[in-house]
Amino acid sequence: MVASQCLQVNGKSMGKMFRNQVLLPTGLPDSLPVDHVELELDFSDVFGPAPQVPSAPDMNELVYDEPEVICSRSHSLVGPSSFTSQSMKLSKLTLHETEYDLVEGVRTIGIEEVEESSFVVNDDDVSGSVKNNSVGLEDFEVLKVVGQGAFAKVYQVRKNGSSEIFAMKVMRKDKIFEQDHAEYMKAERDILTKIDHPFIVQLKYSFQTKYRLFLVLDFVNGGHLFFQLYRQGLFREELARFYTAEIVSAVSHLHANGIMHRDLKPENILLDSEGHVMLTDFGLAKQFDENTRSNSICGTIEYMSPEIVQGRGHDKAADWWSVGILMYEMLTGKPPYRGGNRQKIQEKIVKDKIKLPAFLSSEAHSLLKGLLQKESGRRLGSGTGGSDEIKSHRWFKSINWKKLEGREIKPSFVPQVAGKQCIANFEECWTNMPPVLDSPAASPKCDENPFKNFTYVRPAALFLQTDE
């Protein structure tokens, strides 16, 4: 649940932020210096047409007409309220608007951090092999901050004694206990230990100290889908089909293992250095069985299914609705239900018919109508055929699913990544932060540690394991 809050800026400041990144000229084409023409990038054959730059008196000032909703999207929510009363309570349920402490100026690591790094909470019931190979905070060098949310910061780290680069998600226990979200944090760790899929970020290690929980994951540095949508505005249908297919593959794997993601959105979908999708952030994920429904209000407003908004119980079909919203946004540059306050967006989700742009193919229209069916029981993917109903849709006719899941299909867009440690595709408001741990505001208050058995070390791949 790490938000891209820093991108919510006005057009002028946002233009400065992306002056060296957006694929738009800063002057008239015939006035560009010759040495800059060679470096100009053009992805018009991959993405949709670039947003038009309005004429302005001062052509040296970049004016960028960003996709409307990218700058005003909501943040992830979780809570028990129903649709009828939720409009009065949403502000209390918004996880990403919770107050949290930022780094208090530039400072070196303090005594508290040193003491904490040596104070590792032991998990009494973990296996001996895990105990012998377990890791702690002292095993990693913190390099950069790459994200931040309500309970967590995400750091780029290097494992000591190696060249391995990881993402370390650090969660403060006092904030978790304040919001009574210990179960969500435990579920995230447990779910990540069960997942092994080419388009889902892997958990490598987990451990805890007195004040914090740590998840060490793959470091994926091609930028998130939010970042690319923000820069490009929309994707051409062929690229959107590729991304949607990889997302469908990942979500199918989750459902086959009894897991709902429940917070699918561009911010939670990363691109790796080869341009493949990597699904991340399982902070709202839930394990389920086919005979039960969840009544939680969770997710991000623009991506919530009608049954979640109305509080009438949801199952895995809610994820397929979110996939439909993602597909619509990739193809058009913005979600279908937007504008106004949260209550108005909720009303649109429940009542408004989907408006499909005429420039989309009839096959895309058909799939969007199937995924964005308001009655969850009639939604594509919720029938007896499950995800095969979606994979066999004619919009995916050109997709060879076996080759796709073997990562044999090469994407038409590859992010610019200069090595494993490159952070060019992360927002500067994070990467410019001093890479030090925040001091916790208070010690966690609980009679018993609710995070027993939190320690985890991912087993080596079978072909790397040797017989003893």
N, C-alpha and C positions, 0 to 999 in steps of 0.2 A: 504494500500500500504506500508506495513512494510516489509522491505527486510531482508534477512538473509545474509547480506554483510560480516559479520565477519567470515563466513565459507570459504571464498575464500582465502585459504592459501595453502602453498606448502605442499608436502607430509610429510616432517620432522616435521614442526611445528604443522600440523594437527594431526600427530601421537601422539605428546605430549598432545594435547588438549583432545584426546579421549582415553588416556592410561587407564583410569579407567572405560571406558564406552563401548568400542567396544567388540564384542563377539568373540575375537580371542585370542589364547594363546600367551604369551610373551616369551615362551621358549618351548623346546621339551616336549611332553606330559609326558614322563616317568621321567622328571626332576622336575616336579611341586611338591612343598611341599604338604603333605597329607592334611593339613588344608585348602589349597586353592582349592582342587579338589571338596570339598563339595559345594563351592560357585560358581563354574563355571556354567554359564547359557548356555543352548543349545536350540535354537529355529529352528533347521534345519528342523523339521517337519512342521514348519509354514512358514518360509522364505526359499528362495532358498539357494543353497550351499554358505557357507561363502567364501569371496574372499581368494585366496591362498596367504599366506605370503611368499614372496621370501626369499631364503636363504641369509644370510648376515654374514660377519665375526663376528659381535658383536650381539649375539642373545638376549642381554638384551635391545636392541633398537627396539621398535615396528615399523614395516614397514607395512603400511596399504594401499592397492591398492584400493582407493576409486573409485566409479562410475565416469567415465570420465566427464560427463557434469554437475554433481551436483555442482562441484566447479567452473564452468565457465559459468553458465546460465546468461541470460540477466536479466534486471530489467523491471518493468512495464513502459510502454510508454503511452503518450496521445498526440494527435496532429492532424492537419487537412491534412497533406501531402499525396500525392498519391505515389504509388509504384515507379513510374518512377523517381521521384525526391527525394524520401525519404532518399536515402543513404547519401546525402550530409547534411541532416538536423537532423538526428537521435540524434546526440550528444546534440542538443539543446532541444530535446523533452524528454529526459530521466529523468523522475521525480526523480529516486533514485540516480542520480548523481548530483543533485542540491546541492550547498554548503549550509551547515547548521552549526550552532554553537553547540559544545558539551559543557558539563558542564566544567566550568573553574576551575578545581581542586576541592578538597573537601572543602565544606563550609556549613555553616548552612543557613537556609532559611533567606532571606534578607528582608529589609523594602519593596522593590518593590513587593515581593510576598505577604507580609502581606497586603499591600494596595490593591493589586489586588484581593486577596481573599475576601475582604470586598466590592469590587466594582463589584457587580453583575449586568449585563445588564438585565433589566427587559423586558419581552416580553409583550407588552401591550394587545395583542389580545388573550392570552391563557385563558383557562377556569378557573373559580374560584377554582374548585377542584384541578386543577394542581397547581395553584398559592399557595394554602394552603399547598400542600404537596411537593412543589418543594425543590430541594436540591442544595447545592453549594459546592465549594471546601473545605470549612471549615467542611463539614460533612464527610470527608474521611481522613484516615491516609494513607499516601504513604509508602509502604513497600519496593518494589524493582522495578527496571527497568527490563522489560522483552522483549523489542523490540524497534526498532527505524527505521524511514523511512525519506523521504524527508521533509514532513511537520509535522510529528508527532512522539511522543514518546508514548510507551505503558507502563503503570505502573501497578503493582499489588497493590491494595489498600484494606483497610478494612473500612467498614462503621462504623462510630463512634457509640458506644453504642450497638454494635452487634458483632456477630462472622462471619458475611457475608463477603466473599472475592469476589472482582470483578477485572476486567481489565479496566483500565481507559485510553482511547486514548486521548491524549492531542495534539491539533493542533494549531500552531502559526498563528495568523491572518496575520501578516506582510508577512510571506512566502506564504501564500495562495494568498494574493493580488498581490504580486510580479509576480506570475505565472498566474494570472487571472483565478484561479481555484475555486472561491467561489461557482459556480454552482455545481461543483462536490461534494464539501463538504456538501452543503445543500441537494443534492440528496442522499448522503449516509445516512444522518440522517433520511430523509423522508422515504426512502426505508426500513430502519431497523424498523421503527415504524409500518410497515404494515406486517411484517413477523412473523409467528408463526409456527415453524416446528421443529421436534425433532432432525434434523441434521443441524440446522442453529443456529449460536450464536445469542442470544437475546440481544437487547438493553434494558437496565433497566432504565437509566436516561440520559438526555442530558441537558446541560446548558452552559452558556458562561460568560466570564469576558471581560474586556476592551481589553485584549491582546490575549485571547485564546478561543478555542472551546473545549468542553469536551464531550466525549461519554463514558458512563459507561456501560460495557457489562459483560456477563457471563465470569468468569475466567475459562478457559479450560486448564488443566495442564498435559495432557498426551503427550505433544510434538506435533509438526506438522508433516505431512506426509513427508515433506522434511527431517526432522531430522531422522525419522525412515528409509527412503530410503537411506540416507547418511550412516547410521550405518550398514544396512543390505545388500544393493546392489540391491536386487530385492525381490519380494514377490512370493510365490507359487500361483498357479492359483486360488485355493479355497479362499485364503485370499484376493487376488486382486478382485475376483468376489464379495466378501462381501463389500469391500470398494467401488468398482465401483457402486454396487447397491444402497448403501446409498447416494453416490454422485448424481446418477441419480434421486433418490427420491427427494433430495433437489433442484436440478436444475429444475425438473418438477414442484415443488411447486412455484419456482420463476417465471417460464414462465406462469403458470396458473394465476399468479397475475400481469402479464404484466411487468416483470422485467428480464433484461439480466444481468448476472454477469460480463462478459467480461474480467475477469482476473483469470480464474481458473488455478491453478498450485499447486504443493505440499506445497509451503509455505503458501498458503491461505486455507489449509485444516488441521484442528487440530484434534487430537484424545483426547477424554475425558478420565476420570479415568477408565471407564469401557471398553475402546477400541473402542467406536463408533466415527464415523466421525462427525466433526462439521465444517461447511462451514463458513468462515469469510472474512473480508476485502471487503467492498462494495464501496471502493473509486472510482472505475471506472464503477460501475453498472449504469444502465440506465433504466428508465421506457419507455415502447414502446406500440404501438398498432399494430395489425396484418397487417395494410396497409402501414406502413412506414418503411423506412430503415435508418440506421445511417451511416454517412460517415466518422466518426472519425477514426483515426489510434490509437488504444488503445490495451492494453494488454501486454503480455510478448512475445518477438519474437518467441521463440521455441513453443509457444502454440497458436500463431495467426493463424486464418484460412486464406486460400488463398484470400478470398474476402476482408478481412481486410487488408492484405498485399498489395493487388492491389488497395485499395482505391475505390472499385466499389460499396460500400454500403453493409451493413450487417444487419442481423436480428438475432433472437434467435438461428438459426442454427449454428452460430459461437460458441456458448457455447457447442454444441454437438461435434464439431470438437475438442475443448479443452478437453472434457471428453475422447475422443478417444486417444488423446496424453497422457493424464494422465494414462489411462489404459495400453497403450503401455509401458510407463515408469515404472509402477509398475511391469509389467511382465518381463521386460528386463533390468531394471536398468538405462535406459537413454532414452531421447526422440528420435524419429525417424529422425528428421531433425536437424542437429547440425554441428558444426565444421566451422572454418573460421570466417570471420567477419559477421556483421549483413546482409550485402547485399547478401552474399553467402547463408546464411541460408534462407533468403527471396526467393531467386531463387529456392532453393531446395523445399521449401514449395509449390511453384507455379508449378514447372516442374517435380520434381522427383517422381517416383512411390514408394509407400510404400514397404519396404522390411520386410517381416514377418519371424521371426525365425522359423525353422522347429520344435523346441521342444514345441511350443504352440499347443494346440488342434485345430482341424478344426473349432469348434464352436467359439473359440477366434479369429481365422483368419477371420471368417465370420463377426463377430461383428465389428472388427477393420476396415475391408474394408468398412462396411456400415457407420461407424462414420467418417472415414477419406476419404470420397468421396469429391473430390475437387470441384465439382459443388454443391453448397449449396442446390439447389432445389431437388437434388437427394439424399441428405444426409439422413441417417436414423434419424428419429425424426422430419424431416421438412415436412412430408406429412400430410394428413388429420388426420391420427391417432395420430399425435403428439408423446408424450413420450411413449405412449402405444406400438408404433412400436419397441421401445428399450426394454421395460419391458417384452414384449412377445417373445423376441429373445431366441433361444434355449440355448444360453450360460447361461441365467438366469433361465433355466428350474427348478433348485432346489430351487429357491428363492420364498418363500411365502411373497408377497409384503405387505399383511396386517400385518403379524407378524413382518416383518422387520420394518415397520413404527411405530409399537407399541413397538419397541425396545425389542421384545421378542426373537430375534435371538442373541445368545451370540457370540461375536467374539472369534476367536481362539488365538488371541494375546491380552493381557492386559498390558498396560504400567505400569512400576513400579512407583507408586504414593503414597507418604507417607502423606496422608491427604490433606485437601483443600488448605493449604498454601504452599504445596510442589512446588519447582521451579527447581527440578533436571532435568527436560526435556527441560529447556531453556538454550540457549548458555551462557556460563560464561562471554563472552565479554559484554553482556548486564547486567546480574545480579550482576556483580562486580562494576557496575557504582554507584556512590552516588545517592540515590533516591531523588533528589531535582529538582525543575523546573528550566529550563534554563531561564536566563534573556532575554527578547526579544530584538532584535537588534534595533528595532525602533517601535514607535507607528504606528498602522495601519492607513493608509491615505485613507479616503473615506468620501464623503459628507453625506452619509446616511448609517446606519448599514444594510448590506444586509442579516443579519442573524436574522431577526425578526421571532418571533414564534419558536425559536430554542429550548426552554425549553420543556422537555418531562419527564413524569413519567409513566412507564408502569403500566396499571391497574392491580389490583390483579386478580388472576385466579377466574373464576366464583364461584367455590365451596368455595373460601375464602371470597367472598363478602357477607355482611349481609344487610338485608333490614333496612333502617333507619326508 
